[in-house]
Amino acid sequence: MMKTKVVFYSKTGNTESVAKRIASVLNADIERIYAVSDDPNIFNVELMLIPDVKNVDHVIFGSPVHGFSVSKIMNAYLNQLPDLKGKTIDLFVTHFFPYAWMGGTRSLKQMRDIIAYKGGTVRHMVSINWKNRKREMDIMNMISTFQNV
Ligand SMILES: Cc1cc2nc3c(=O)[nH]c(=O)nc-3n(C[C@H](O)[C@H](O)[C@H](O)COP(=O)(O)O)c2cc1C
């Protein structure tokens, strides 16, 4: 049977709440990335809990946007991953500023580039704007696109 896992980092809980909803609807495993420090400006990220995606067919990575970029903790996590060939990979970020170009799109591309370097192919990329009044609809639409594997 096909195995799906949601791997996320969250500093203030937004990404976490979305990750939990995805995992519950998709009946997927879910694991959080932990680092020694949650300081978004730390220079050297030291990961503490590193979710394994070895036997997962469909992986969903979720991260907040920090300073117009993917969070440093998600960045460090993706960079240490082994080969991702053959997996179906979906990405989402949560962000606060009103436009996707204010970090959302750029963060998703940064994640996609690291994954491509690991031999993986990204299927869907979704940016969730926390301040948008259509947020709920965006989240529900995202979950339904992630559902079809
Ligand atoms: C240090 C820091 C930097 C941030 N930089 C951005 C940014 O560049 N663009 C943006 O849209 N939101 C930015 N935000 C807002 C977060 O991306 C947003 O609140 C996100 O949903 C938080 O996710 P989390 O609760 O899972 O940590 C920033 C937040 C923090 C704490």
The ligand as an SDF file (V2000), in Angstrom:
LIG
                    3D

 31 33  0  0  0  0  0  0  0  0999 V2000
   11.2300   35.7740   11.7510 C   0  0  0  0  0  0  0  0  0  0  0  0
    9.9950   35.7670   10.8790 C   0  0  0  0  0  0  0  0  0  0  0  0
   10.0950   36.2020    9.5720 C   0  0  0  0  0  0  0  0  0  0  0  0
    8.9680   36.2120    8.7220 C   0  0  0  0  0  0  0  0  0  0  0  0
    9.1020   36.6180    7.4240 N   0  0  0  0  0  0  0  0  0  0  0  0
    8.0260   36.5900    6.5930 C   0  0  0  0  0  0  0  0  0  0  0  0
    8.1460   36.9600    5.2080 C   0  0  0  0  0  0  0  0  0  0  0  0
    9.2060   37.2860    4.7140 O   0  0  0  0  0  0  0  0  0  0  0  0
    7.0300   36.9240    4.4310 N   0  0  0  0  0  0  0  0  0  0  0  0
    5.8130   36.5430    4.9230 C   0  0  0  0  0  0  0  0  0  0  0  0
    4.8360   36.5470    4.1640 O   0  0  0  0  0  0  0  0  0  0  0  0
    5.6680   36.1900    6.2260 N   0  0  0  0  0  0  0  0  0  0  0  0
    6.7410   36.1840    7.0690 C   0  0  0  0  0  0  0  0  0  0  0  0
    6.6020   35.8040    8.3940 N   0  0  0  0  0  0  0  0  0  0  0  0
    5.2970   35.3180    8.8710 C   0  0  0  0  0  0  0  0  0  0  0  0
    5.2080   33.7930    8.9020 C   0  0  0  0  0  0  0  0  0  0  0  0
    5.6570   33.2430    7.6910 O   0  0  0  0  0  0  0  0  0  0  0  0
    3.7540   33.3230    9.1110 C   0  0  0  0  0  0  0  0  0  0  0  0
    3.2210   33.8730   10.2720 O   0  0  0  0  0  0  0  0  0  0  0  0
    3.6890   31.7870    9.1530 C   0  0  0  0  0  0  0  0  0  0  0  0
    2.3490   31.3610    8.9870 O   0  0  0  0  0  0  0  0  0  0  0  0
    4.2200   31.2420   10.4640 C   0  0  0  0  0  0  0  0  0  0  0  0
    4.1880   29.8340   10.4410 O   0  0  0  0  0  0  0  0  0  0  0  0
    4.3480   28.9940   11.7790 P   0  0  0  0  0  0  0  0  0  0  0  0
    3.2630   29.4500   12.7220 O   0  0  0  0  0  0  0  0  0  0  0  0
    4.1420   27.5920   11.3540 O   0  0  0  0  0  0  0  0  0  0  0  0
    5.7080   29.2560   12.3290 O   0  0  0  0  0  0  0  0  0  0  0  0
    7.7160   35.7980    9.2360 C   0  0  0  0  0  0  0  0  0  0  0  0
    7.6250   35.3710   10.5710 C   0  0  0  0  0  0  0  0  0  0  0  0
    8.7360   35.3450   11.3910 C   0  0  0  0  0  0  0  0  0  0  0  0
    8.6060   34.8890   12.8150 C   0  0  0  0  0  0  0  0  0  0  0  0
  1  2  1  0
  2  3  1  0
  2 30  2  0
  3  4  2  0
  4  5  1  0
  4 28  1  0
  5  6  2  0
  6  7  1  0
  6 13  1  0
  7  8  2  0
  7  9  1  0
  9 10  1  0
 10 11  2  0
 10 12  1  0
 12 13  2  0
 13 14  1  0
 14 15  1  0
 14 28  1  0
 15 16  1  0
 16 17  1  0
 16 18  1  0
 18 19  1  0
 18 20  1  0
 20 21  1  0
 20 22  1  0
 22 23  1  0
 23 24  1  0
 24 25  2  0
 24 26  1  0
 24 27  1  0
 28 29  2  0
 29 30  1  0
 30 31  1  0
M  END
$$$$
